[in-house]
């Protein structure tokens, strides 16, 4: 699958499979029943350019895109607030 830019209605988690924080965010979304797309930065290195643009030059992960809002290394509370603002919770 080719890398795609997210839409305003989507939730996308950018990270790596070995990153504990990325795994935590993914499990949290699954527990809440929130559909999301996972972009593994090792499988899709072209996505790193998007992350660097969003974060001012860093490839921080997890980075979570929630309907137009970009969260860099969010806590679960920050992620929950973003989901609520977007009407996803």
DANORDA-V415150 format. One record per residue. N is the residue number from 0. SS is DSSP state (A for helix, B for strand, O for the rest). PHI is phi in whole degrees, -180 to 180 (none if undefined). PSI is psi as a letter, one per 30 degrees, with the letter a starting at -180 (none if undefined). Layout:
BEGIN
n: <N & N>
ss: <SS & SS>
phi: <PHI & PHI>
psi: <PSI & PSI>
END
This chain:
BEGIN
n: <0 & 1 & 2 & 3 & 4 & 5 & 6 & 7 & 8 & 9 & 10 & 11 & 12 & 13 & 14 & 15 & 16 & 17 & 18 & 19 & 20 & 21 & 22 & 23 & 24 & 25 & 26 & 27 & 28 & 29 & 30 & 31 & 32 & 33 & 34 & 35 & 36 & 37 & 38 & 39 & 40 & 41 & 42 & 43 & 44 & 45 & 46 & 47 & 48 & 49 & 50 & 51 & 52 & 53 & 54 & 55 & 56 & 57 & 58 & 59 & 60 & 61 & 62 & 63 & 64 & 65 & 66 & 67 & 68 & 69 & 70 & 71 & 72 & 73 & 74 & 75 & 76 & 77 & 78 & 79 & 80 & 81 & 82 & 83 & 84 & 85 & 86 & 87 & 88>
ss: <O & O & O & O & O & O & O & O & O & O & B & B & B & B & B & O & O & O & O & A & A & A & A & A & A & A & A & A & A & A & A & A & O & O & O & O & B & B & B & B & O & O & O & O & O & O & A & A & A & A & A & A & A & A & A & O & O & O & O & O & O & O & B & B & B & B & O & O & B & B & B & B & O & O & O & A & A & A & A & A & A & A & A & A & A & O & O & O & O>
phi: <none & -78 & -68 & -126 & -69 & -68 & -95 & -64 & -93 & -107 & -120 & -131 & -106 & -104 & -174 & -129 & -66 & -87 & -79 & -60 & -68 & -63 & -63 & -61 & -62 & -64 & -63 & -62 & -62 & -64 & -62 & -80 & 76 & -89 & -69 & -151 & -114 & -106 & -111 & -78 & -67 & -79 & -85 & -129 & -62 & -65 & -73 & -61 & -61 & -64 & -60 & -63 & -66 & -67 & -104 & 75 & 113 & -103 & -108 & -73 & -145 & -78 & -115 & -119 & -99 & -124 & 49 & 103 & -106 & -108 & -113 & -101 & 47 & -74 & -76 & -65 & -66 & -64 & -63 & -61 & -62 & -65 & -61 & -67 & -61 & -90 & 74 & -94 & -124>
psi: <k & l & k & k & k & l & l & f & g & l & k & k & k & k & a & l & f & f & j & e & e & e & e & e & e & e & e & e & e & e & e & f & g & j & k & l & k & k & j & j & f & e & f & i & f & f & f & e & e & e & e & e & e & e & g & h & f & l & h & k & k & k & k & k & k & j & h & f & k & k & k & j & h & l & l & e & e & e & e & e & e & e & e & e & e & g & g & f & none>
END
